[in-house]
Amino acid sequence: MELSSLVKNITKYGVVISYNSQVFANKKALELLNLRKRTIFNDLKKIEEIKEFFNSSKNVFKEMLKIKNQITNKYLNVYIKKLDNGFILIVDDITKFMNDEKIIDIIVSLNKKLYKSKDEKELFNNLIKILIKKGKFKDAIVVNYEKGEFKTIACSNEYLFDFFKNIDKNHPIAKVLENKEVFYNDDSRINKDVQSVKDKLLQYNFLSSVAIPIIKNNKVYAVLCIFQDEIDYFRHFKKLIEYIINSLTINIAKLEDLVFKDVLLNAINKGHEWVMITNKVPEIVFVNDTVEKITGYKKHELIGHNPKIFKSGLHNAAFYKEMWDKITKGKVFESVIINKTKDGKLFYLLDKIVPVGDFYISLGKDITNEKKYFHLIEELKYKDPITGLYNKDGFFKNAKEYLRKFKYESHILLIVDIYNFNAINHKYGIDVGDEVLKTIGKKLKNSFFERDLIYQLKSSNITLGRFNGDEFAIFLEKADDYCIPKILNKLYEIFNEEYKIKNEILKLDYNAGISIYPKDASNVDELLNHASVSLINAKKDGPNIVRIYSKEYSDEIYKFNETLSLIKDALKNNEFDFFYQPIVNTSDEKVVGAEALLRIIKKDGVILPGKFIDVLENSKYSLEVAMNMLDRIEEVLEKTDNVKISYNLCDKQFRNELTIEKLISIGKRFPDRLQVELIERVLIHEKVYSIRVLDKLKCNNITIAIDDFGTGYSSLSYIRELPVDVIKIDISFVRKMMQNPKDLAIVKTIINLAKELEIKTVAEGVEDEAQIAILKALGCDYLQGFYYYKPLTKDEFLKVLRS
C-alpha cells in the first residue's frame, strides 16, 4: 500500500509523515493543527514549540499543546519522532478530557465554597470567583430579577450589566425568564436569538455564552450569565451547568432555612408571649426571654429542671392529672394556670400546652394584670376589632335592651351593605378592604349621630354595628316612617363622595334594607330578618338602591327561609347531585361532552335549580356546595375518556380563591377536559380581575365558556379582551329563530363573530330537525338540547358514552 493511502486510512489519530522530501497528512491532522495540504511543513513550524523541536538536536517531541485560533481552543497531545529521511507526527485531541478535568476541578471548588457561604451575596461572589479562576471563563455575572427589574448581585466586571438594560421580548434573557430553561448561545456572530445584544457581545469578543436560570419558589429569581471568547464552548459543560443549577437551588434553600430559623428563634426570644419547651422526662429544654421576665429566673436556672419549679400549690391533683392525660395522648391542653415566681409571687398564665413529637411546647400569656380589668375585657368581646363598632353580639345585646325599655315606641333597623366589596379586596388587597370598613364605619357613626338627625329622631340612643363581612346594622331608637327621607339622604351623602384610602381613590356604592318596629316585626331578630330580605331585593336591582320592607315581602320571606332550609337539609343529607346534558359535535352528532346541571334529589322527586339556585348562589352555603360538586365532576372524569364536562360558575365562586384552586387542581389532573361556564354579568364587572383569573384557569388546561350569550352585556370590546374559548348561544334565540328573522339574524351574527375570533359556538335548546339544519348551515360547532338528550343521571350518561 502506498504511504499516502496508509496515512489517509488512519482516522482515530491525526498523522503527518515526512519521507524523502514528501509530506503526507490525514484529514484529522489537518483539522487539529490548522494545516494546509500544500504548506504542511511550514504550517507546523508556525507552532512555536514544534519549530523549536525541529531546530534542536532532540529526536523525540512529546508534549501537550494548546492550539488557539480566533474562535476556538484545542488541547492536543503531540508526538514527533525524527527519522533519517524525515519525521512521523501523531496528534490526539484531548480537549474533552481537559474540559472534563476542568469540570471536576470547578465542582470540587464549588462544593467547598458554596456550602460555607453565610448569605446569598457571599454565595454568588464565591461562584463568580471560582468560574473565573478555575473555569478560565472570560467573564460572569449574576443578576436578580424582582418587580420587573434586574440588579447586579455579583459580577467579574461592572460593564456586564449593560447586557441587562432595555430588556424586551426579543432579548435572550426574556426567553430564560419565560421558559425557565438554560439558554445556549453557541456563536454570537450567527445566532439570531442574540440579535438585540449582538454588537455588545462582539465588542467584548464574547463569541459564545450561556444564561442559566436560578429558581426560587418556582420562579426565576436570578440569572447567571457566563461568557467565553470561543465558539461552541458551553455545550461541553452541560454537566457543570446542571451541577451549578442543583447546587444553587440546594444552597439558596439552605440559606433561606437558616435565615428563617434565625428570625423565628429571635422572634420567639424577643416576643411578648411565654414560650417554654420540655421533653417527656419532663425537663425544661428551652425558655424565651419572656419566661425570664415573668418568673424572675435566669435561663440557666431553668434549663434541665422540672417545670414544677413554678408550682404554686393552688391547683389540686385532679387538675394536673387532666393535663397529663391530655398531652400524653397527643391532645392540646388549655387552661389558666396559677404559678409562682422566683420570689414567691403568684402569676396567672393563660397557657396552651401543645405536644410536638418528643416535646411539649407551652405557649402562654401573662394575664395577671388583665384580671384587674375584667369589665374592660367583657366590653371588648362585644366590639368589632376592625372598626371598633359593636359586633353582632354587642349589636343584639344593646338593640334588645332598647326595645325592652321602649317597646311601645317605633324603631327602625337599617342594614347597609358595601356593593361588591369582594372586588375591592381582590383588586386592592385585604389591608385596603379593612381601611374601607373603618372609613365607612366612622362615616356612618359621625353622620347618624349628628345633632340634626338625633333631634329629628327625638332620640339619644343609636346602636351601630358591623357583622357579616361588609354589612353595617343601625338600630335607630324612637324613629318612624317620617325619618326615612332623612336616613336616605344621609346614606346618599356618605356614598356620594370619593375616598382616598392608602393612596387609592375609591368611589363606593351601597345597598340598604330597612324594617320598622312594630309595624314589620315584634322583636330584633324579626326586624333583622326582614331588613335582610329587603337588602336582598335591593341588591337584585343594582347598586345604590334601598328597599323598605312591606307586607308584600311576607311571602318572599317565607319562601326565602323555606329555600334556605331546603339547601341546609340537602347539604346535611347529601342530596345535591348533577344531571348531565350531553353536547354533540354538529358534524357527526357524536357526544363530545356534557353540561353538569345541579339538582336536589329527594326520595319523592327531583328539585330543579329554579327553586333554589338564586338563594344558594347568594348564601354562605354556595362555596361548600361548589367544593362537594366539583368532587363529583372529578369522579365522572375518572370514569370517562375524551369527553369534556362543563361546570357553571357563579359570581361568588368566581371570586373565591378556594374554588379557583379546586378548579385548577382538576384542570391539572384532567387536561382539556374541564370547562367552566360563566354568564356575561359576572365577567363584565372588574374586568382586570376577570382577565387575570381566566388566564390562570386557561394556563391550567381549563376551557372558558360564556353562557346565555346575547342576553346580558354583550359587546365586541369585552369578548375581544377576555380569553374566551366557547360561546353558548342562549336558548331564547334558538327557539325563536324559526319564526322571527331578527332572532335568526342574531344567531347568525353570533356564529360569524365567533368564527372571526376563533371561538367555538354551542347552540342551547335544540329541539327539532329544522333548527339543526339551520345551525349546521350557519356553521355552529356544537349542539345541545332535548332533540338529542335530556339531562341524564350519572349512570345514564355513562351508559350513553359506552353505547
N, C-alpha and C positions, 0 to 999 in steps of 0.2 A: 504493500500500500504506500502511496506517495505520502511524503511528510505533511503537505498541506491538507490532504484528506484526513490524515490521522488527527491533526490538530482540530479540524472542524468538527469531527465526530465526538470530541470531548465537550460535554455540556455542563457537568457538575461544577467544574472549576474554570477560571479563566487561565488560558495557556498562551504564552508567547515563546517561540523558538527561533533563535537566530543561528543559521548554519551556512557556512561558505558564502557570506555576504548576502544571504537571503533571509528575510524575516517573515515568519508566519504567525498569525494570531487568530484565535477563535472569536466568535461574536461576543461571548461573555467578557473576555479580557478587554475588548474594545470599549464595551459599555462601562465596565467598572473603573477603568483607568483613563477614560476620556481620550482614547487613541483614534487616530485616523489611519486608514489602511496604508496610504502611501507614505506616511511620515511616522511610522510606529516608533522607530528607534529615537528620533528627535523628540517626539512627544514624551517618551519615557524619561528623557533627560531633563524635561521641564519639571519633573518631580524632584525636588531638591535632594531628598535622601537617596534616591536611586542614582542621580547624577554623581553624588559624592562616591557611591559604591563603585560605579564604573571607572571613576578617576583614581580609585585606590588600588592597592595591591591585594585586597581581600578577594577570596574566591567564592565566598558564600554570603548572601544577604538574607536575613530572616528577621523581619520586623512587622509591627502593626502600624499602618499608615492611616491618617485621616485625610481623605481626598475631598476637597471642597470646591464647588463651583459657585455660581451666583445664586443658585436657588436651592441647592441641597448639599448635605454632607453624607459621606460614606466612610465606614470603618472597614479596612481591608487588612487581612493577613497576607503578606507578600514574601515569597521565597524565590531567590535567584541563585543559580549556580553557573559560574563561568565555565565555558568549555574551551578546547583548543581552537576551534574554528567558530566560536560564537557563545551563546548562552541559552539557558532554559529558564523561563519565569512561570511560576504558578501563583495565582491570586485567588483568595477566597473571601466572599462578602460576609463579614461578621457584624453588620450593622444591627440586625435584630437581636443578636446575642448581647451586644453592647447596650442596646436600649433596655433589654430585659434586666441586665445588671444595674442599669441606672434606675429602673423602676423599683427594684428590690431595695436599693440604697435609699431612695426617696421614701419608700413606705416605712422602712425601719426608722428613719429620722422622724417622719410624721408621727409614727406610733409613740415615740418617746416624748415629743414636744407637745403635741396637741392634747394628750391626756392630762398633762401637767398644767395646762392653761387655766388661769384663775377666772377669766372673763372672756367674752366674745372678742373684744378688741385684741387682747393678747393672743387668743386662738388664731385669728385671721392674720395678725402680724407674723406669727411663727410660721403659718402656712406659706405666706409670700416669701419669707426669707429662705425656707427650705427649697421651694420651687426654683428660685433664682440661683441659690448656691449649689444645691445638689443636682437639680434637674438641668442646670445650664440653659434654662429658658431665657429668652431675651428680656421679657417684661411680664408682669402680672398685676392684677388689681381685683379687689373685692369691693363691690358697691351694694348697699342695701336699698330696697325698694319699698317705700312707705308713702301712702297717700298720694300716689301718682308721681313721686319724685325720687331721684336717685341721689344718694350721698355716699362719699367715699368712706369705707371702713379701714381699709389697708391697701397700700399700693407700693410698687417698686419705684415709680416715677409719677410726679404730680400731673404731668401733661396728659396722662392716660385718661383723665376724667373728661377730656374733650370728646371722647367717643360716646359719652352718655348725655350729651346735650341735644336738645331738639329731637327726642325720640318720637317717631311716628310709626304707623302700622307697617311700613316697609323696612324699618330698621331691624337688623338681625336680632337684636336683644328683644324686640317685641315678640318674635317667634318663641324665644325661650320663656317669656312670661306667659304666653298663651298656651303653649304645648307642654310646659314643664319638662322639656327634654333637652339633652345636650345638643348644642349647635356646632357643627364642624365646618370650618372654612379651610378647605384644602389648598386653595390657590387664589389669593386676593386679586390676581390680575384678570381672572376669567369668571369668577364666581358672581353670578347675577344677584344673589341674595345679600351681598355686601356692597351693592352699588352705592347706597347712600353714604357709606363711610370709606369707599374705595380709595379716594385721594389721600385721606389721613393715614390709612394702612400702608400705602405705598410710600408716603412721605417718610414714615419711620422704618421702612423696609420690613414691615410685618407681612411676610408672604403667606403665612398660614396662622390660624388662630382657633381657639375653642372657647365657647361660652358655656359654663356649667351652672345649672340652677341649684340653688341651696334652698331646701324646702324646710319650712317650719309651720306647724299646724295646718298641713295640707295646702299651703300657699307658697308661691315663690317669694321667699323673704329677702334673698340676696342673690347676686350673680358673681361668679368667679370667672374672669377672663384671663387667658394665658396667650402670649404672642411669641412667635418664632420667625427667624429670618430665612426659613427654608420652606419649600412647598411640601405638601403631602406628609406633614410631620406628625400630627396628633392622632391619626388613625392607629399608629403603632403603640399609643399609650392608653388604649381603652381600659386595660386592667387598672392602670394607675387612676384614671378618671373615675372608674367605678369605686375604687377604694376611697378616693377623696370624698365622693358623694356620701358613701356609707359612714365614713369616719366623722365627717362634719355633722351628719344627722344625729349620730350617737352622742358626740361631744356637746353639741348645742343642747340636746335634751338633758344631758347630764348637768350642764351649767344652769339651765332653767330650773332643774330639780333642786340644785344646791341653793340657788337664789331664793326659790320658793320656800325651801326648808328654813333658810336663814331668816327670811321675812316672817314666816309662820312662828318660828321659835321666838323671835324678837317681839312679835305681836302678843304671843302668849305671856311672855315675861313681863311686858310693859302694859298689858291690858288691865282693865279695872276689875275684871271678874276673877274669882277664885278658881285656880286650876291646880289639882293635885292628882298624881298618879301613884297607885300602889300595885304591887304584884299580888299573887294569891297567897302569900305566906300568912298574913299580909305585912309588907314593909313598904314604907314610903320611898319611892324611887325618883320622884320629881315634884317640886313645888315652884310656883312662879313668885314674882316679887309681891303680888297682892297677898298671898298667903303669909309672907313675912310681915307685911304691913298690918294685917288684921290680927295675927296671933302674937306678934312680938318675938317670935322665934326666928333665928337665923337659919338659912337653908342647911348648913352643916349640922345644926342641932336636930333637924327633922329627918334628913335622908338616912334610911336604914332602920328607922324607928317604926313602931306600930302606931297607926292613926289614933288609937285610943289615948294617945298623949293629950288629945283635945277634949277628952270625955268630961262632961260637966256633972254627971250623976243625976240629971233631971229626966232622963228617959229610962223607962223600965226595960226589963229583959225582952218582953214581947216585941218592943219597938225594934231592937237590934236583930231579933230572930227573923222578923218580917223582912228587914233589909237584906240580911244574908241569904235568906231563902230565895229572894228575887234575883239578886245579882249573880248568885252561883248557878242559877238556871238560865242565865243569859238575858234576863229581863232588866229593864231600866227601873231604878228606884228613885222616887221624887218625894221630898218632904222638907219641912222646915226643921233643921237640927240645931239644938241649943248646945253650943260648945263653950270651951273655956280658954282664955288667952294664957300666955306665959305667966302674967302677974295675977291670974285668978279671976279676971273679969269675964262676965258672960257675953257672948255674941250670938246673934241669930243668923243662921246661914240657910238661905233658900237653895237647897242642894239637889242636884241631879247626878246620880252615880250610874255611869254607862259602862257595861262590860265590853271590852275590846280585846279579843284573843286571850292572852295570859295576864291581862292587866285590867284594873278598874280605874276609870277616869272620873274624878269628882269635879263637876262644874258648878260653881256656886256663886251666890251673890249675897253680900252682907246687907241684911235688911234691918239691922239693929236700930238705926235712926228712922227707917221708914215706918216702923211700928208706932212711932210717935205721931205719924201723920196719916193715921188710918182713914180719917174722914176725907183727907185730900185724895187718897188712893180710891176710895169709894166713889168720889166725884169723877175722877179721871176715867173710871170704867164706863161712864156714860158719855164720854167725849169721842168725837171722830178725830183720829190722830193727824189727819192731813189738814183739815180746815179749822179744827178747834170748835166746830159746832157740835150739837148733840148727835150721837149715833142713833141707830134705830131704837135701842132700848131706852136711851135718855129721852128721845122724842116722845115715845109712847108713855113713858112714866109721867112726863110733865103735862102732855096733852090730856091724858086721862084724869090727872089731878084737877086741871082747869074745868074739864067737863063735869066732874063730880061736884065742884063748887058752884058752877053756874049752869046747871042742867036745864034751867028754864029760859036761858038766853039763846040767841042764834050765834053760830060759829062757822067759820069757813076753813076747809082743809084744801091746800093747794099743793100739787106736785109739779115741779119744774124739771124738765129733762134737757140736757145739752144735746142738741141734734147731732147725730153721727159722731159722737165723742170718740168712738173706737178709731175713726180715721185720723183724729188728732194724735192719739197715742202711736199709731202706726207710722205716721208721717214725721212727727217731731220727736217722738220718744216719750217714755213714761214721766220723765222729770218735767217736761213741758206740760204734759197732761195734768200732773199734780198741781202745778202752778196755776193752770186754768181753773181747777176746782177751788183752790184757795182764793183766787181773784173773784170768781163768781160768788162764792160763799160770803166773802167780805162785802161785795156789792149788794147782794140780796139783804144782808143784815143791815147795812147802812140805809138802804132805800126803805125797807119796811119798818124801820124804827124811827124814821124822820117824824118830826113834830106834826106836820100837816096830816100824815097818814094816821098817826095814833089819835090825833084829835078827831079826825073824821070817823075812825073806827070806835071812838069812845073807849079805848082800851089801853092798858099799860102792859099787857102780857101778850107776847108773841113768841111762839116756840118755833125755832128754825133748826132743822137737822139735815144731815146727809146720810143717805143709805142707798143700797143697790147701785154702787158704782158712781154714775154721773147724775143721779136723781136727788133733788133737794125737796124736802117736805116742809111746808109752812102751815102752822096752825094759828089762825087769827081769832083771838077771843072776842066775843061780842061784836061780830061782823055779820052782815046780811047781804042780800042781793044788791042793795044800793051802793055797797063798797066795791063791787066788781069792776066798774069802769076805772076807778082809781087804781085798782090792782093791775088791770091790763095795761094801763098807761105806764105804771112803774116797770113792768116787765119789758115793755117796748123801749123805754129809756135805757134800761140795763143792757139789753142786747143790741141796741141800735148803734152803739159806739164801737170803735176798734180798740183792741187791747194789745199792748206791747209786752210780750212775755218772753224772757230770755232771748232778747234781740229778734224775736219773731213777731210780725204784725198779724194779728188774727181777727177775723170777723166771725163772731159766733152766732149760731142760730139756736132755736129752742122749740120745745113743745110744752104744753101745760094742760093739766086736767084739774077741774075744780068740783068739789062737792060741798054741800051746805047742811049743817045740823040745825034743827032736827028734821028739816024738810026731806032730806035724802037718806038719812041714816040715824040710828038711835045710839050708836057708840063709835069710838075712834076706829076700831077695826073695820066696821062697815064703811065709815067715811073714807078710809084709806083705800078700801077695795073699790068703791065707786069712783073715787078720783083716779085710780089706776086704770079703770076701764075707759074713763073719759080721756086719759092720756093716750091710751092705745088708739082710740078713734082719732085723736088729734094727729098722731104720727102717720096714720094712713093718708092724711090729706097733705102731707109735706111739711116743710119747716115753718116755724113762726106761727103755728096755729094753736089756739087754745080752745078746748071743748069743756062746756059746763054740763054736769050731769043733769039728766032729766029722766022722767019716768019711762020715756021711750027706750032707755038703755036697760030696763029691768030684764027683758027677755035676753038681751045680749050678755048681761052679767051672768044670768043663769046658764046660758049656752057656753060662755067662756069657762066658767067653773066646771061645768059638766065635761067640756072637752079636755080641760086640764086634768081632771080626774081620770078620764079615758086614757090619756097619754101616760100618766103615772102608773096606772094599772097595767097598761100594755108593756111598759118597761119592766115592771116588777114581775110579770108573768111571762116575759119573753115572747110577746105576741107580735112584735114588729117583724116583718119579713118582706122580701122582694118578690114581685112578679116580674117576669122578663118578657118584654115585647120585642120579638126578633126584627132585625133590619136586614133587607135583602139588597144585593147588588142589582142595579137596573138591567145590566146587560144579560146576565144569565139567571137572575132571580134566585140565586143561592144565598143562604143565610151567612152574613159576614159578621154579625154582632147582635147585640140586644141592649135595649134601654132598661135599666133597673128601676122599677116603679114601686114606691113604698106603699105598703098595705098594713092594716092591723087585722090579724087572723083570729077571730073569735070562734068558739065552738058552734055558734049558731049562724056564722056567716063571715064574709069579708067586708071590712070597712074601708072605703076608698078615701084617698087623701083630701078630697074636697071637704070632708067632715072635720079634719083635724090639722091640715098642713099649715094654715096661717098661724094658728095658735102655737103649734110646735116650733116653727121657724123663728118665732119671736120670744120663745121661752128659754129658760135655763136648761131645759132637757134636750135642746137641739143638738148640742155637741156630743152628749152621751149617746143619743140615738145614732148620730153620724158614725162614731167610732165603732159601735156594735155592728152597724150595717156594712161598713167597709170590710169588716172581718168576713161577712157573708160573701161579699164580692170576691175576696181572696179565695174562699172555698170553691166558688164556681170556676174561677180562673185556673185553679189547680186541677180541676176535673175536665178541662176543655183544652183544645188546641186551635190556634189560628182564628179565634173569634174575639172581638173587642166588646167589652162591657162598658156601658155608658152610665155615669153617676151624676145625678142632678145636685148641684152645689148651691146652697142658698147664701145670702149675703153674710149672715152671722158666721157660717162655717168658713166662707171665703176669707174672712178677716180674722180667723183664729189660727194661730201658729201650729197648734197640735194637730188640727185637721189637715193642714197643708203638709206637715211632716209625715202623717199617716199615708196620704196620697202618694207622696214621693217614695216612701218605702215600698208601696205596691208597684209603682212605676219601675223601680229598680228590679224588683223580683220578676215582673212580667212586662218586659219592654214592648211598647207599642200595642198593648192590649187593654189599656185603661183609658177611657175618655171621660172628661168632665164637661158637663153642660151647665152654662150659666145664662141667665136672662140678661138682656141688654142693660136694664136699670142697675144691676149690680156692678157692671163693668164701667159704666159711663161716669160714675161718681169716683173721685180720687183716681184719676186716670194713671198717674205716676205709680201709685201703689199697685193698681191692676196690672200694668205692664210688667212691673218687677216680679210679681207673684206668678203671672202667666209664663214669663220667660223661665222662671225657676222650675215650673212644672214641665215645660217643654224640654228643658235640658235633662230631665229625668224620664224621658220617653213617654210622656203623657200627652194625649191629643186634646186640643181645646175646641169646644163646640159652642156656638151661640144658639140658644133655644128660643123658640117663638119669634124668629127674626121677622122684623117688619111691623111688630105691634108696639114697640117701645120707643127707643130714642135713636132709631137707625139714622146713621149719617155716614157719608163717604169718609169723613176725616177719622172717625173713631174706628171704622172697620179697616182703614188703611194702617192705623198706628198700632192696633192691638195684634198680637201674634196668634191669629185665629186660623184653625185648620178646617173647620166644618161649620156650615150654616144650616140650621134646621128651619125649613120654611113652615110658618105657622099653619096649623090645621084649618083656620078660618079662610085663608086664601085658597087652599087646595080644594076645599069643599065647594066654594062658590065660583071657582074659575070656569066651570062648565056653563053657568048661567050668566055670569057678569063679566063682560070684556075687560073691565078695569082690574078685576082680581086676576084674570089671566095675564094681563099686561104686567102686573106686579110680580107674579110668579116668574114670568119670562125675564123681567129685568133683574130679579134677584139671581137667577141662574146665570145669566150673562155676566153680571157684575162679579159673581164668584169665580167664574172661569177666567176672567181677566186678571183677577187677583190670585189665581191658582189656589182657590179654596173649594173644597168638596161641598156638595149640597145633599141634604136629606129632605124628602117631602114627607110630612106627617099627615096622618089621617087618610091614607089611600084606601078607598072603599069599593071602586069598580074599575072595570077594564078600560072604560073611556078615559078616566083620569090617568091610568097607567100609560095609555097610548100617547096622550099629550105630553106627559112628563118625560117619556122616552124620547119623543121628538124634540123636546126642548133641551135635552142633554142633562137631565137631573141624574146625579151619580147613584143615589141610594133611595129606597122606598121603605115606608113603614106604615102599617095600618091594618085594619080588620080584614081587608081583602086577602092578605097573606096569613096573618096570625093575630089573634087577640093576645093580651098579656097572659103569660103561662107561668105556672108554678115552676120551681127549680127543676123538679123531676121531669115535668112535661117538656121543659126547654131542653134538658139534656137528652131526652128521648128523641126530640126533633133533630138535634145535632147528630145523634147516632144513626138516624134513618137517612 
